[in-house]
Amino acid sequence: MNVFIGIIFVASIVIDQITKFWAVNVLKNGGSIKIIGDFLRFTYAENKGAAFSILQNQRGFFIIITIIMLIVLAYIYFKTKNISIMSKLSLAMIAGGAIGNFIDRVRLGYVVDLIDVRFGNFYNFPIFNVADSFVVCGTILMIILILFNRFEKSEING
């Protein structure tokens, strides 16, 4: 099962970087590709902040916070003996997504975003990327596991 988690971890980074490379080469000059009408499209954006473009131009802060977070996640993953497989999966998803965006921050000074979701004229969701999706899905999974007391393996079931 750890092989599967390792594959998810590596895939989250590789798929993120491939999609960003594609976005830079295809969309950077202002193009946008409609996927599902006006609801889903690919649009190039450079984000020098965090989610929803908050804390703009704080590159050093984000690099330091990411390193600290990755150390904490690695410690929990490798040193905690009784966490469940699903908990390890959530940690791997969060770490993989964080590394995907970390690579951009270190290499480019900003994060490449490309997934553009719009709800008609009602709401344009902030543009995001594959790494963001892994971080969010991993975090949601972790919250569910904690809420339902499934983050750690039970003593009875081992």
Rosetta silent file (secondary structure, phi, psi, omega in degrees, C-alpha in Angstrom):
SEQUENCE: MNVFIGIIFVASIVIDQITKFWAVNVLKNGGSIKIIGDFLRFTYAENKGAAFSILQNQRGFFIIITIIMLIVLAYIYFKTKNISIMSKLSLAMIAGGAIGNFIDRVRLGYVVDLIDVRFGNFYNFPIFNVADSFVVCGTILMIILILFNRFEKSEING
SCORE:     score description
SCORE:     0.000 S_00000001
   1 L     0.000  -31.473  178.079    0.000    0.000    0.000 S_00000001
   2 H   -64.648  -28.344  176.326    2.937    2.351    0.621 S_00000001
   3 H   -63.779  -44.496  178.174    3.879    1.950   -3.062 S_00000001
   4 H   -59.026  -44.490  179.695    0.438    3.269   -4.038 S_00000001
   5 H   -64.016  -40.264  176.659    0.863    6.254   -1.711 S_00000001
   6 H   -62.897  -39.054  177.955    4.312    6.908   -3.193 S_00000001
   7 H   -64.457  -43.469  178.136    2.846    6.809   -6.701 S_00000001
   8 H   -61.924  -43.583  179.050    0.145    9.324   -5.711 S_00000001
   9 H   -58.681  -53.046 -178.797    2.794   11.571   -4.132 S_00000001
  10 H   -65.293  -42.666 -179.143    5.044   11.523   -7.209 S_00000001
  11 H   -61.552  -37.603 -179.668    2.087   11.758   -9.627 S_00000001
  12 H   -61.792  -37.906  179.541    0.757   14.854   -7.856 S_00000001
  13 H   -74.548  -47.636 -175.808    4.060   16.638   -8.483 S_00000001
  14 H   -65.104  -48.576 -179.696    4.616   15.360  -12.026 S_00000001
  15 H   -61.917  -41.309  177.701    1.061   16.000  -13.274 S_00000001
  16 H   -59.348  -49.021 -177.346    1.133   19.462  -11.697 S_00000001
  17 H   -67.805  -36.204  177.480    4.418   20.385  -13.358 S_00000001
  18 H   -65.213  -44.746 -179.453    3.363   18.970  -16.742 S_00000001
  19 H   -66.377  -34.820  177.806    0.101   20.933  -16.739 S_00000001
  20 H   -69.882  -40.666  176.300    1.942   24.115  -15.743 S_00000001
  21 H   -59.124  -45.110  177.706    4.527   23.574  -18.482 S_00000001
  22 H   -60.274  -45.645 -178.735    1.658   23.132  -20.945 S_00000001
  23 H   -60.647  -42.529  179.178   -0.069   26.295  -19.666 S_00000001
  24 H   -61.930  -42.978 -175.925    3.102   28.355  -20.080 S_00000001
  25 H   -79.307  -26.586 -175.436    3.613   27.115  -23.646 S_00000001
  26 H  -106.893  -36.637 -170.231   -0.005   27.224  -24.821 S_00000001
  27 H  -108.048  -12.759 -170.462   -1.850   29.799  -22.721 S_00000001
  28 L   -58.754  -29.845 -177.049    0.700   32.372  -21.554 S_00000001
  29 L   -82.384   22.382  173.769    0.047   34.811  -24.395 S_00000001
  30 L    98.108    1.792  179.378   -3.477   35.485  -23.159 S_00000001
  31 L   -76.778  157.480  175.952   -5.319   32.581  -24.667 S_00000001
  32 E  -140.289  137.869 -178.838   -8.061   30.702  -22.905 S_00000001
  33 E  -114.182  122.019  177.558   -9.454   27.311  -23.855 S_00000001
  34 E   -77.929  131.840  178.675  -13.078   26.496  -23.077 S_00000001
  35 E  -106.429  -51.087  176.497  -13.551   22.959  -21.786 S_00000001
  36 E  -127.724   87.520 -179.822  -17.175   22.989  -20.586 S_00000001
  37 L    50.386 -133.997  177.162  -18.832   26.088  -22.019 S_00000001
  38 L   -91.964   -1.519 -177.832  -18.234   29.100  -19.800 S_00000001
  39 L   -75.233  -47.751 -176.817  -18.129   26.921  -16.670 S_00000001
  40 E  -129.753  129.022  176.913  -14.640   25.406  -17.040 S_00000001
  41 E  -147.331  164.214  173.449  -11.734   26.725  -19.037 S_00000001
  42 E  -103.466  124.002 -178.201   -7.972   26.783  -18.989 S_00000001
  43 E  -138.894  131.631 -179.431   -6.564   30.285  -18.500 S_00000001
  44 E   -76.063  135.205  174.649   -2.970   31.222  -17.681 S_00000001
  45 E  -147.871  146.417  175.277   -2.359   33.192  -14.480 S_00000001
  46 E  -109.342  122.162 -177.136    0.678   34.011  -12.366 S_00000001
  47 E  -112.371  113.525  179.246   -0.005   34.015   -8.632 S_00000001
  48 L   -95.176   11.085  179.046    2.578   35.700   -6.409 S_00000001
  49 L  -124.555 -150.158  179.275    0.476   35.025   -3.312 S_00000001
  50 L  -106.577 -159.750  179.174   -1.402   32.161   -1.708 S_00000001
  51 H   -53.056  141.380 -179.068   -4.891   30.809   -2.263 S_00000001
  52 H    60.030   21.945  177.504   -7.276   33.450   -3.607 S_00000001
  53 H    61.678   27.591  177.595   -4.168   35.574   -4.313 S_00000001
  54 L   -79.024  159.940  178.730   -3.808   36.663   -0.681 S_00000001
  55 L    53.774   52.493  179.983   -0.446   37.831    0.704 S_00000001
  56 L   -59.876  146.138  174.689    0.895   38.914   -2.664 S_00000001
  57 L    59.571   36.933  177.098    4.678   39.191   -3.142 S_00000001
  58 L  -114.245   46.181 -173.723    5.578   37.258    0.029 S_00000001
  59 H   -53.362  -49.722 -179.185    7.761   34.689   -1.734 S_00000001
  60 H   -59.496  -42.893  178.377   10.270   34.244    1.101 S_00000001
  61 H   -59.194  -46.989 -178.441    7.494   33.774    3.636 S_00000001
  62 H   -66.604  -35.994  178.073    5.835   31.071    1.513 S_00000001
  63 H   -65.090  -45.432  179.827    9.107   29.245    0.923 S_00000001
  64 H   -65.180  -46.253 -179.804    9.876   29.147    4.660 S_00000001
  65 H   -61.850  -40.774  179.814    6.317   28.122    5.619 S_00000001
  66 H   -64.338  -43.193  178.930    6.324   25.380    2.957 S_00000001
  67 H   -61.391  -46.137  178.988    9.625   23.953    4.204 S_00000001
  68 H   -61.334  -45.039 -178.937    8.344   23.929    7.808 S_00000001
  69 H   -62.850  -42.157  179.580    5.053   22.346    6.732 S_00000001
  70 H   -64.836  -36.235  176.418    6.840   19.644    4.701 S_00000001
  71 H   -64.447  -44.557  179.165    9.058   18.803    7.684 S_00000001
  72 H   -63.504  -46.323  179.406    5.986   18.466    9.920 S_00000001
  73 H   -61.295  -42.434  179.072    4.141   16.330    7.346 S_00000001
  74 H   -64.902  -39.950  178.170    7.188   14.090    6.864 S_00000001
  75 H   -61.451  -47.869  179.581    7.571   13.702   10.617 S_00000001
  76 H   -60.875  -45.720 -176.888    3.918   12.687   11.010 S_00000001
  77 H   -62.839  -47.946 -171.782    4.132   10.325    8.015 S_00000001
  78 H   -92.150  -25.266 -174.143    7.378    8.562    8.952 S_00000001
  79 H  -103.718  -17.931  179.004    7.499    8.796   12.755 S_00000001
  80 L   -87.379  118.109 -172.143    3.890    8.235   13.792 S_00000001
  81 L   -77.607  -26.352 -169.372    3.437    4.497   14.073 S_00000001
  82 L  -112.160   25.203  176.975   -0.334    4.255   14.263 S_00000001
  83 E   -85.397  149.580 -176.029   -1.702    6.424   11.465 S_00000001
  84 L   -75.831  164.913  177.024   -4.019    4.807    8.959 S_00000001
  85 H   -59.915  -42.529  179.836   -3.298    4.222    5.271 S_00000001
  86 H   -64.433  -34.121  176.755   -5.884    6.869    4.355 S_00000001
  87 H   -66.191  -41.827  176.612   -4.115    9.323    6.675 S_00000001
  88 H   -62.457  -38.592  177.323   -0.833    8.593    4.922 S_00000001
  89 H   -62.329  -44.769  179.736   -2.610    9.193    1.602 S_00000001
  90 H   -62.276  -41.532  178.204   -3.910   12.571    2.793 S_00000001
  91 H   -63.792  -41.372  179.481   -0.416   13.573    3.961 S_00000001
  92 H   -65.365  -39.831  178.720    1.103   12.503    0.635 S_00000001
  93 H   -64.751  -44.515  179.386   -1.485   14.493   -1.331 S_00000001
  94 H   -64.338  -46.393 -179.228   -0.891   17.628    0.738 S_00000001
  95 H   -64.255  -43.892  178.906    2.897   17.272    0.543 S_00000001
  96 H   -60.483  -45.055  177.555    2.869   16.567   -3.202 S_00000001
  97 H   -63.706  -42.178  179.357    0.719   19.608   -3.895 S_00000001
  98 H   -62.178  -40.317  178.909    2.864   21.785   -1.641 S_00000001
  99 H   -67.011  -39.386  177.534    6.011   20.649   -3.460 S_00000001
 100 H   -56.290  -46.511  178.840    4.422   21.358   -6.851 S_00000001
 101 H   -74.347  -31.910  177.338    3.790   24.979   -5.887 S_00000001
 102 H   -60.955  -43.045  178.379    7.116   25.191   -4.030 S_00000001
 103 H   -56.619  -45.370  179.399    8.953   24.312   -7.249 S_00000001
 104 H   -62.925  -46.254 -177.563    7.237   27.221   -9.010 S_00000001
 105 H   -60.717  -42.390 -178.933    7.965   29.698   -6.208 S_00000001
 106 H   -71.962  -44.707 -174.527   11.653   28.796   -6.111 S_00000001
 107 H   -76.898  -41.769 -171.616   12.113   28.521   -9.890 S_00000001
 108 H  -110.775  -23.482 -175.435    9.841   31.312  -11.133 S_00000001
 109 L    89.596    0.753  177.745    9.041   33.531   -8.167 S_00000001
 110 L  -156.039  168.894  178.347    5.313   32.864   -8.622 S_00000001
 111 E  -105.627  133.773  177.126    2.918   29.951   -9.004 S_00000001
 112 E   -82.688  125.276  175.751    1.402   29.137  -12.396 S_00000001
 113 E  -114.981  152.189 -176.038   -2.375   28.703  -12.209 S_00000001
 114 E  -150.604  -16.230 -177.056   -4.548   27.484  -15.061 S_00000001
 115 E   -91.341  117.632 -171.211   -7.893   25.956  -14.000 S_00000001
 116 E  -117.579  109.731 -179.007  -10.582   28.583  -14.372 S_00000001
 117 E  -110.819  130.458 -178.582  -14.066   27.809  -13.006 S_00000001
 118 E  -130.471  139.420  177.275  -16.933   30.250  -13.507 S_00000001
 119 E  -108.597   73.680 -177.674  -20.508   30.152  -12.327 S_00000001
 120 L    57.908 -140.501  176.036  -22.057   32.283  -15.076 S_00000001
 121 L   -88.965    0.192 -175.571  -21.986   35.968  -14.246 S_00000001
 122 L   -75.248  -47.063 -175.080  -22.582   35.080  -10.601 S_00000001
 123 E  -158.159  131.344  172.064  -19.070   34.088   -9.497 S_00000001
 124 E  -104.381  110.241  178.268  -15.607   33.529  -10.972 S_00000001
 125 L   -66.472  142.166  178.014  -13.707   31.135   -8.722 S_00000001
 126 L   -56.595  139.117 -179.338  -10.022   32.122   -8.352 S_00000001
 127 L   -64.354  138.575 -176.884   -7.868   30.367  -10.952 S_00000001
 128 E  -137.663 -174.601 -177.638   -5.993   27.417   -9.442 S_00000001
 129 L  -136.245 -179.098 -178.299   -3.772   24.480  -10.455 S_00000001
 130 H   -64.009  -40.163  179.337   -3.378   20.724   -9.981 S_00000001
 131 H   -59.803  -44.246  177.567   -1.152   21.185   -6.906 S_00000001
 132 H   -58.158  -40.882 -179.956   -3.848   23.287   -5.249 S_00000001
 133 H   -62.514  -42.097  178.202   -6.362   20.523   -5.970 S_00000001
 134 H   -65.589  -41.656  178.825   -4.171   17.911   -4.280 S_00000001
 135 H   -62.191  -46.753 -178.494   -3.640   20.137   -1.227 S_00000001
 136 H   -65.766  -47.304 -179.605   -7.373   20.820   -0.898 S_00000001
 137 H   -64.187  -40.514  177.204   -8.457   17.198   -1.482 S_00000001
 138 H   -64.320  -38.842  178.460   -5.790   15.904    0.921 S_00000001
 139 H   -68.012  -43.535  177.498   -6.861   18.426    3.552 S_00000001
 140 H   -61.038  -43.883  177.815  -10.544   17.546    3.154 S_00000001
 141 H   -59.876  -43.761  179.749   -9.673   13.850    3.471 S_00000001
 142 H   -63.097  -42.672  178.663   -7.658   14.556    6.615 S_00000001
 143 H   -61.183  -44.218  178.872  -10.499   16.563    8.163 S_00000001
 144 H   -62.042  -44.583  179.567  -12.971   13.758    7.450 S_00000001
 145 H   -61.364  -41.544  179.647  -10.601   11.178    8.953 S_00000001
 146 H   -68.413  -44.535 -179.247  -10.125   13.285   12.079 S_00000001
 147 H   -61.881  -35.900 -178.998  -13.853   14.022   12.449 S_00000001
 148 L   -98.861   17.126  175.801  -14.738   10.331   12.168 S_00000001
 149 L    54.903   43.659 -179.971  -11.825    9.272   14.385 S_00000001
 150 L  -119.448    8.929  179.818  -10.108    7.383   11.553 S_00000001
 151 L   -68.008  -39.789  177.736   -6.809    9.294   11.369 S_00000001
 152 E  -104.413  151.145  175.070   -5.143    6.748   13.628 S_00000001
 153 L   -71.251  143.206  177.590   -5.501    2.978   13.453 S_00000001
 154 L   -75.786  153.223 -179.304   -7.524    1.544   16.299 S_00000001
 155 L   -64.955  -33.465 -177.037   -5.704   -0.614   18.823 S_00000001
 156 L   -70.632  -46.093 -174.968   -8.144   -3.491   18.241 S_00000001
 157 L   -82.767  -19.150  179.987   -7.830   -3.581   14.438 S_00000001
 158 L    68.018    0.000    0.000   -4.090   -2.825   14.356 S_00000001
